[in-house]
Amino acid sequence: IVAPIVFKGVVEYPMLLVAGLVALAWGAPASAPAVTARRRFDLRPFVAGAPARLTPYVVVAAMLVLSLALDRSIGMEAGLRWLLVGGLVLLLGARPGFLAAATALVLVLSTFVIPRAIVYGDRSFFGVSQVIRLPGSEQTRLMNGTTLHGMQWDDPVRRLEPTTYYARSGPAGDVFAVLDGMGRGGRSVGIVGLGAGALAAYERPEGRFTFSAIDPVGLPVATDPAYFTYLAEAPSPPAIVEGDARLTLGHAAAAGEDLLVLDAFSSDSIPVHLLTVEAFQTYARVLRPDGLLAVHVSNRYYDLAPAVVASARAVGLTAVARSYAPTPEESVAGATPSIWVVAAADPARLAPFAAHGWAPVTEAVTPPTDDHPDLLRFLNLAP
């Protein structure tokens, strides 16, 4: 309760870790000093039992490195360095007092002393958001915890090109290309989830974009051109509605949106109330009869496409999905892998997506409901 109010980052965990180690050292029995013929520095009391300490650490560290590598994380290099430091502390950590002091020193250095490439950071109930500019990089990134929520090129020539999950070469680009093909110049687009505001790059001068944002920390990031300029440089200033989209859309006008985008499922904390049949009833209500519902379901932990398709079917929508892996050239241009689902009341509206590699999701599951959300059954257990 107190930590999110007092701290800008998640520093309570390091503090509790050090406190626990200090308690361990305080309660450790004192050992009699060894009597030796001459004074000399002896590491044996520090490294005693090292295999027992290091074996589980190495196993977990290897899993973390593999996860970072598969995710192409920007924290790979820093993660390797700090894992090596942690291993060294454990190697010499047989004495509880030394282990506590060394751990405290490392955590203080990593948290408060060593400068990082963070130009903005704040914390709310929804986690820690940070704007990162790496030295020598041409990118500004928005991170929420360990999840990438947006990226923009600093180069003015490429600054307004949508990147990451929203690249034109990926599913998001398909959605807006199909919308253009429907002849919707003055399209009305609602977007649940703000991030860095990258989807505003698809706005047309005669269109209207409305973002729903629940995290107050994200608002100054997306709206301040010092960090990201997608919203500031949009043809028309997008509207931002603060609050839970399940509630705000419940008060929105019926049949008012050409496209509704749900972009709130990429982190490790899934807002399951936005995935239920009852939520999709609200989405179907605010869509025009020939409108499109696009759902971004990229996630490291959950396979959400079957849940989205099942809820869409339950309210009379037909859905298709695309799993996108960018080419090396597209990755260099800023694209990242993503998975999207698109649904529509009229199946004919989905026909143009087939040319871009979209296909029906054949897995049949019981849709989540408000009374029985049961999200764990969608946990991604694939290696």
HELIX and SHEET records of a PDB file:
HELIX    1   1 ALA A    3  VAL A    6  1                                   4    
HELIX    2   2 GLU A   12  GLY A   27  1                                  16    
HELIX    3   3 ARG A   44  VAL A   47  1                                   4    
HELIX    4   4 ALA A   50  LEU A   70  1                                  21    
HELIX    5   5 MET A   76  LEU A   91  1                                  16    
HELIX    6   6 PRO A   96  VAL A  108  1                                  13    
HELIX    7   7 LEU A  109  VAL A  113  3                                   5    
HELIX    8   8 PRO A  171  GLY A  181  1                                  11    
HELIX    9   9 ALA A  198  TYR A  202  5                                   5    
HELIX   10  10 GLY A  218  THR A  223  1                                   6    
HELIX   11  11 ALA A  245  THR A  248  1                                   4    
HELIX   12  12 LEU A  249  HIS A  251  5                                   3    
HELIX   13  13 VAL A  272  LEU A  274  5                                   3    
HELIX   14  14 VAL A  277  VAL A  286  1                                  10    
HELIX   15  15 ALA A  305  ALA A  314  1                                  10    
HELIX   16  16 PRO A  328  VAL A  332  1                                   5    
HELIX   17  17 PRO A  347  HIS A  356  5                                  10    
HELIX   18  18 LEU A  375  PHE A  378  5                                   4    
SHEET    1   A 4 ILE A 118  SER A 124  0                                        
SHEET    2   A 4 GLY A 127  ILE A 132 -1                                        
SHEET    3   A 4 GLN A 139  ASN A 144 -1                                        
SHEET    4   A 4 THR A 147  TRP A 153 -1                                        
SHEET    1   B 7 ALA A 239  GLU A 242  0                                        
SHEET    2   B 7 ARG A 208  ALA A 213  1                                        
SHEET    3   B 7 SER A 188  VAL A 192  1                                        
SHEET    4   B 7 GLU A 257  LEU A 262  1                                        
SHEET    5   B 7 LEU A 287  HIS A 296  1                                        
SHEET    6   B 7 SER A 338  ALA A 344 -1                                        
SHEET    7   B 7 THR A 318  TYR A 324 -1                                        
END                                                                             
